[in-house]
């Protein structure tokens, strides 16, 4: 049985402002990944069924090739990403307007329960760091 990792964050910005930080590749490259990581995007076709290939560069100099597809994009509502390279997972990023801004939900489900349990100690803090970095990118653009 697989386990789903969930986290969320409220960002003091409109849904449109948050979606812009997700949907523009140059902005996505600035915040994607855990703290200390950077990205080199090779392909980022932000559309339903679009390919997304990049290398994530770790703070220790290690490189992590990633290949994804944008399984579903509903503008201003959600983005579903299938990570097709190992470890395989589906990530759903949900956006909901609130009185104070936008709640971003981050739901990640791995294809393998064994992989899931072996990397939970990495995934949980990394997902929260992703949301922290997204929040910083949105607020940076608001200046």
QUILIN-V298906 format. One record per residue. N is the residue number from 1. PHI is phi in degrees with one decimal (* if undefined). PSI is psi in whole degrees, -180 to 180 (999 if undefined). Layout:
BEGIN
{{N:PHI:PSI} {N:PHI:PSI}}
END
This chain:
BEGIN
{{1:*:134} {2:-88.1:158} {3:-115.1:143} {4:-104.5:132} {5:-95.5:130} {6:-127.3:139} {7:-152.2:165} {8:-150.8:165} {9:-153.9:138} {10:-95.5:130} {11:-115.8:133} {12:-79.2:70} {13:-160.0:164} {14:-74.0:162} {15:-57.2:-42} {16:-60.5:-40} {17:-67.9:-38} {18:-70.5:-44} {19:-60.1:-36} {20:-61.6:-36} {21:-71.8:-21} {22:-90.7:-38} {23:-87.5:-14} {24:-99.1:115} {25:-53.1:-39} {26:-65.3:-32} {27:-79.1:-42} {28:-57.1:-41} {29:-63.0:-30} {30:-72.2:-31} {31:-114.0:-14} {32:-66.7:132} {33:105.8:171} {34:-68.4:169} {35:-55.4:137} {36:88.9:-9} {37:-91.9:151} {38:-126.9:170} {39:-135.7:147} {40:-120.7:108} {41:-83.8:135} {42:-103.3:-40} {43:-141.7:132} {44:-147.3:88} {45:-95.4:88} {46:-77.3:83} {47:-159.2:162} {48:-56.5:126} {49:81.2:-1} {50:-68.7:151} {51:-89.5:150} {52:-142.4:107} {53:-120.8:133} {54:-158.2:167} {55:-115.0:126} {56:-94.1:127} {57:-103.4:119} {58:-76.9:159} {59:-63.0:-20} {60:-90.6:5} {61:92.7:-4} {62:-71.5:147} {63:-112.6:137} {64:-126.4:99} {65:-66.3:139} {66:-131.6:139} {67:-133.0:129} {68:-136.8:166} {69:-128.7:146} {70:-84.0:96} {71:-66.5:-38} {72:-156.6:135} {73:-128.6:121} {74:-117.0:101} {75:-48.9:135} {76:69.9:2} {77:-123.9:-55} {78:-160.4:157} {79:-134.7:126} {80:-112.3:125} {81:-116.4:127} {82:-100.0:118} {83:-85.5:105} {84:-91.0:-15} {85:-86.9:167} {86:-74.0:141} {87:-78.8:138} {88:-75.3:133} {89:-156.4:166} {90:-117.4:129} {91:-114.9:127} {92:-114.8:122} {93:-106.1:115} {94:-105.7:147} {95:-126.4:130} {96:-139.2:129} {97:-68.0:138} {98:-131.0:168} {99:-60.0:-23} {100:-107.9:4} {101:146.9:-122} {102:-137.1:131} {103:-92.7:126} {104:-105.2:123} {105:-106.6:143} {106:-128.9:108} {107:-120.7:121} {108:-124.7:125} {109:-125.9:125} {110:-88.3:152} {111:-73.5:-23} {112:-125.0:125} {113:-65.0:-34} {114:-65.2:-46} {115:-63.4:-45} {116:-51.6:-51} {117:-69.5:-30} {118:-75.8:-22} {119:-116.8:8} {120:-54.2:-39} {121:-64.7:-19} {122:-94.4:-44} {123:-64.4:-45} {124:-61.0:-53} {125:-67.6:-34} {126:-64.0:-40} {127:-63.4:-42} {128:-64.9:-38} {129:-65.4:-38} {130:-57.6:-46} {131:-67.0:-35} {132:-62.4:-43} {133:-68.9:-38} {134:-61.4:-47} {135:-57.4:-45} {136:-62.0:-40} {137:-66.0:-43} {138:-62.9:-47} {139:-69.0:-33} {140:-61.0:-44} {141:-67.0:-27} {142:-78.2:-18} {143:61.2:999}}
END
